[in-house]
Amino acid sequence: MQLWVNLPAAYKMSQPRYQGILNAAIPRVELGQGIYGRVIAVNLFDVGMDAGASGALTLPAGHNSAVVLLRGEITLNGPATLKGAAQVAPLSVEGDSVLLDAAEESLVLILSGEPIN
């Protein structure tokens, strides 16, 4: 996965750079039965889920946030379902958490950032 970050105006002309991250350098946190998170960067999480696993992740209130399904099938906050690969679901800035339920083994990215208008 390659991600580009939109920077605030004061940093727009900064020299671009690449930051590779090896698997061994990524902290892993167990979030519950059959669900773990890996902290890629501040407000960027790689979440793996076994089939049938569920969990809630807290997100900063007021941030632009999205869930990216890399593979599998999940429901978000109840009825919204993502299935397959490369599926994106933007989240409302009104909430402060997202509830994930995996219908099958799934890999998800959770992205969140302060709006820069």
C-alpha positions as CSV (number, residue, x, y, z in Angstrom):
1,M,0.0,0.0,0.0
2,Q,1.3,3.4,-0.9
3,L,-0.2,6.5,0.8
4,W,0.2,10.2,0.1
5,V,-0.5,12.7,2.7
6,N,-2.1,16.1,2.1
7,L,-0.1,18.6,4.2
8,P,-1.2,21.9,5.7
9,A,-0.4,25.0,3.5
10,A,2.8,25.8,5.5
11,Y,4.3,22.4,4.5
12,K,2.9,22.0,0.9
13,M,6.3,22.7,-0.8
14,S,8.3,20.3,1.5
15,Q,10.6,17.9,-0.3
16,P,8.6,14.6,-0.9
17,R,10.1,11.6,0.9
18,Y,9.6,7.9,1.0
19,Q,9.3,6.0,4.3
20,G,9.4,2.3,4.1
21,I,8.2,0.4,7.2
22,L,9.2,-3.2,7.8
23,N,6.7,-5.7,9.3
24,A,9.0,-6.2,12.4
25,A,8.9,-2.5,13.1
26,I,5.1,-2.2,13.3
27,P,3.7,-2.5,16.8
28,R,0.8,-5.0,17.1
29,V,-2.0,-4.6,19.7
30,E,-4.6,-7.2,20.4
31,L,-8.0,-5.5,20.3
32,G,-10.1,-8.5,21.4
33,Q,-10.9,-12.0,20.4
34,G,-9.8,-12.5,16.8
35,I,-9.0,-8.8,16.1
36,Y,-5.7,-7.0,16.2
37,G,-4.4,-3.6,15.2
38,R,-1.0,-2.5,13.9
39,V,0.0,1.1,14.3
40,I,1.4,2.3,11.0
41,A,1.4,6.0,11.9
42,V,-0.6,8.3,14.1
43,N,-4.2,7.8,13.1
44,L,-3.4,5.1,10.5
45,F,-4.1,1.5,11.6
46,D,-3.9,-1.8,9.9
47,V,-6.6,-4.1,11.4
48,G,-6.8,-7.8,10.9
49,M,-9.9,-9.7,11.8
50,D,-10.8,-13.4,12.0
51,A,-14.2,-14.5,10.6
52,G,-16.8,-13.6,13.3
53,A,-14.6,-11.1,15.1
54,S,-15.9,-7.7,16.1
55,G,-14.5,-4.7,17.8
56,A,-14.9,-0.9,18.2
57,L,-12.1,1.5,17.5
58,T,-12.1,5.0,19.0
59,L,-11.3,7.8,16.5
60,P,-10.8,11.5,17.2
61,A,-14.0,13.4,17.1
62,G,-14.2,15.9,14.3
63,H,-11.5,14.2,12.1
64,N,-12.0,13.1,8.6
65,S,-11.9,9.3,8.8
66,A,-12.4,6.3,6.4
67,V,-12.3,2.6,6.4
68,V,-10.5,0.8,3.5
69,L,-11.3,-2.9,3.1
70,L,-8.2,-4.5,1.6
71,R,-9.8,-8.0,1.6
72,G,-12.7,-9.8,3.2
73,E,-16.2,-8.8,4.3
74,I,-17.1,-6.5,7.1
75,T,-20.0,-4.5,8.4
76,L,-19.5,-0.9,9.7
77,N,-21.6,0.4,12.6
78,G,-24.4,-2.0,11.8
79,P,-25.9,-2.3,8.3
80,A,-23.2,-0.8,6.0
81,T,-21.4,-3.8,4.4
82,L,-18.1,-3.8,2.5
83,K,-17.1,-7.0,0.6
84,G,-14.1,-7.8,-1.6
85,A,-11.0,-5.7,-2.1
86,A,-10.2,-2.0,-2.3
87,Q,-13.5,-0.9,-0.9
88,V,-13.6,2.6,0.8
89,A,-16.2,3.9,3.2
90,P,-15.8,7.5,4.5
91,L,-17.0,8.0,8.0
92,S,-18.9,11.0,9.5
93,V,-16.9,13.6,11.4
94,E,-19.7,13.5,14.0
95,G,-18.8,10.2,15.6
96,D,-15.8,9.2,17.7
97,S,-15.7,5.4,17.0
98,V,-16.4,2.7,14.4
99,L,-17.8,-0.7,15.1
100,L,-16.4,-3.5,12.8
101,D,-17.8,-6.9,12.4
102,A,-16.1,-9.5,10.1
103,A,-18.2,-12.0,8.2
104,E,-15.0,-13.6,7.0
105,E,-11.3,-13.1,7.6
106,S,-10.6,-9.5,6.7
107,L,-7.9,-6.9,6.5
108,V,-8.8,-3.3,6.9
109,L,-7.1,0.1,7.0
110,I,-8.5,2.8,9.3
111,L,-7.4,6.3,8.4
112,S,-8.1,9.5,10.3
113,G,-6.8,13.0,10.1
114,E,-7.6,16.5,11.2
115,P,-9.4,18.5,8.5
116,I,-7.2,21.1,6.9
117,N,-10.0,22.7,4.9
